[in-house]
Amino acid sequence: MGPQGIYLGQRLTSIFWLTLLELCITLYLPFFTVAAQSTSQHIDFPRVENPSKYVNPFIGTVNVGHVFPGATLPHGMVKAGMDTDSPGNHAGYDGDAKYNVTGFSQLHDTGTGGSIPLSNFKLFPYGWCSSYDKCPSSIANRKVLRKVKEDGSPDDWAEPGYFATNLSTSIRVELTSTRRTALHRYTFPPNTTNPRILVDVTNDGQRSSTNPIVRVDRVKAGEGGGRVYGGAEFAGSFGPGRYKAFVCVTFKGEGYTIDAPTEYGIFLNNYPTRGTTHSEQVYIGFQPELGAVFTFPPSPSTSSPTSILARVGVSLISAEQACKTAEEEIPDFDFERVRNEAKATWNELLGRVQVDVTGGKEEDVELFYSSLYRTHIAPADYTGENPKWESDEPYFDSLYCNWDTYRTLYPLMSLHDPVTFANIVRGMIDIQRHEGWLPECRGATVQHYMQGGSNADPVLGEFFVKFASHAESLGVSPEDLYTALLADAEEEPPNWNVQGRQVGVWKELGYIAQDMFAPGGANTKWVSRTVEYAFNDFAIAQVAKALGKDQDVTKYIKRAQNFLNVWNANVTLPDEPSIKGFMQPRFADGTWNYTDPRHCSVHDPEKATCFLNAVRRDGFYEGSPIVYSQYVPQDTAKLIELQGGVEAFVKRLDFIFANDYFESTNEPSQQMPFMYHYANRPGLSTQRARQVLAKYFNTTRNGLPGNDDSGAMGSYVAFYMAGLYPLPATRQILLSSPYFPNIAFENPVFNTTTVIKAVGFEANPADGTGGKVFVESVKVNGEPWASNCYIDWDVFEKGGVIELTLTDDINVSCGEGQLAFPPSISTGGYT
């Protein structure tokens, strides 16, 4: 063929492909594109103007939820709350009235395990001491009970930004806060002649203080109420480091003037010493109880209660900065103003997610908004309080831990709070810039132990995949973000117990071998780390894809399939031999070791837990091989193939739920109810998800099955109730049906509202079984959508209405054709 013939052939080929492209656009554009005119959508159901009224901060405060119910702003550094002598006081508080109150401290985490974190700088009121030197100042001697209600619960009350309790001594304590400052109000009963307040500088949750310093000013210039300031050094909760923290407390009478405290001084252990103006003590190998006690004049009216305000600034830099911050954030000691402003801040944030309260159950509304609320307690905004380096970037702490939160907390933030999300990402990148690797687990600037992979990778991936076009306007440098990801993926840190990954053997073998000992960390969690490293690399591949780095996409997608290297097809489940194939430990030479698939489950014959422990050498972390053998969200289609096909896959999932191998208390199980989607059985996903919520979650103080894990469980519940489940670091969200007739997400970066409308809605059955809750068909802005099983992120970017037609027939499907199924690597998705 001559040149003209070649040109004609090329032209005809181009015409063919253009014609085919036009045909595809004609056929599929209505299914996968949101109409341009729907960039803004107003909700057409009654708006919840005060969502904080539905928040119950006490859910999960009994048993092992470890939820913080005190006063804070969204992601506030200061979390002012009650401390008790409960053995489960990881957030200070315990909702069981039998435990004593030991004080009201300023820093807490929420929903964590580990050693008891924070609980720094307790204040404690006295109204009963016969004399100053008889006031019990040690934590063991001063503690008192709370008053008790008729139902046996403690006489406590809380709402977002506010906490109150009535002590058995008839003293009422109220707390509110700004970002770095708490404001306490202590109301003493009438005829209290010597109202006193103690400031405990040393007793954190672990009793770990060293090098305490306390200074007392009887009269601060311009303020007569007295001041105490100082600090100490404390142990990290879940890591080997220590941190310094400082406090500044200033007092003021409410409704009357305090010229000066009538008595003041330092206490050491259980001995207050009147009149001391300065005390500086350094103890080596001994942790004293050190602080100050003030006596104040009572209210002039003996028939009226005496209310004393305590403004408490906190800093990780210095006591002087704590004082300066307190004066800037609460200059006027106006308790009601601070409380109202905190509540308004919470209402604005929570109000970005609107639910239709007209057709559902009020308990469901309470559970939803309470869960959403808990997702904004942590991480904490410590910007301006990082003592390790100077930076203009935000600094977020209480990352406790990314292993818990990357699956659902940050994807929920993508839907309604992307600005805060961007600031957290900027802070993580800045940590990598100064410490070499992205943070995984962190508290009060202390690096905590790794639980699995480098799970800041899917956090950054989640942000960039969904906000790439807005990243720079949100202050996130795409180049710096990708550089931070590559540090995790390619450089092995000197201590991969606390940051990064064991990347040497990962790159060499494609899995973490059981017998590869290295000086950089503990030789544990070989299998679960392999599974997580694979997902970490998948997240990096998705960022590379968004950046147009095709070679890196190929490289990291290949590494994302390394889970195959620990899949042993020959291992069977002892109590159900027909279930075959599990993730298993492997040696460096390629031969297999064996772990009973029931290991670390409720049916483990050895009763192991797989918790982090200095002497434990498990191949799995906080989950059984059964659980980890289901965790391949990047390629569930391949998992179905490995497990013997669709029928065998569904049978295995059914067996897991029927025999309690599903672990409601730990995050690796979270996606399991939605895995039926990949087998074209979304009705089973919907039912399993609702059964899980009905069985394990409710609005009582005992309403969580385990630790809330810094809001991870809260975000998990919120997604289930919204009828969604996220695929982190992707542009797809799995779809079910909401617990409400309508739910709307307002995104301030896109300036859009996306409404999910349930046509034919009926309230959820109490046990989660059956009901008119199964998705029969989906429309987006009035046009048919090609899948009943997932929604693309484009819909939330552009806004509009996702209309779900519901049925009571559980035998619904994802729809027709491969495009109806959620993506997987092995079926051509994500690449």
Buried (B, 14 or more C-beta within 10 A) or exposed (E): EEEEEEEEEEEEEEEEEEEEEEEEEEEEEBBBBBBEEBBEBEBEBEEBEEBBBBBBBBBBBBBBBBBBBBBBBBBBBBBBBBBBBBEBBBBBBBBBBEBBBBBBBBBBBBBBBBBBBBBBBBBBBBBEBEEBBEBBBBBEEBBBBBBBEEEEBBBBBBBBBBBBBBBBBBBBBBBBBBBBBBBBBBBBBEEBEBBBBBBBBBBBBBBBBBBBBBBBBBBBEEBBBBBBBBBBBBBBBBBEBBBBBBBBBBBBBBEBEBEBBBBBBBBBBBEBBBEBEEBEEEBEEEBBBBBBBBBBBBBEEEEBBBBBBBBBBBBBBBBEBBBBBBBEBBEEBBBEEBBBBBBBBBBEBBBBBBBBBEEBBEEBBBBBBBBBBBBBBBBBBBBBBBBEEEBEBBBBBBBBBBBBBBBBBBBBBBBBBBEBBBBBBBBBBBBBBEBBBBBBBBBBBBBBBBBBBBBBBBBBBBBBBBBBEBBEEBBBEBEBBBEBBBBBBEEBBEBBBBBBBBBBBBEEBBBBBBEBEEEBBBBBBBBBBBBBBBBBBBBBBBBBBBBEBEEBBEBBBEBBBBBBBBBBEEBEBEEEEEBBBBBBBBBBEEEBBEBBBBBBBEBBEEEBBBEBEEEBEBBBBBBBBBBBBBBBBBBBBBBBBBBBEBEBBBBBBEBBBEBEBBBBBBBBBBBBBBBBBBBBBBBBBBBBBBBBBBEBBBBBBBBBBBBBBBBBBBBBBBBBBBBBBBBBBBBBBBBBBBBBBBBBBBBEBBEBBBBBBBEBBBBBBEEBBEBBBBBBBBBBBEBEBBBBBBBBBEBBBBBBBBBBBBBEEBEBBBBEEEEBBBBBBBBEBBB
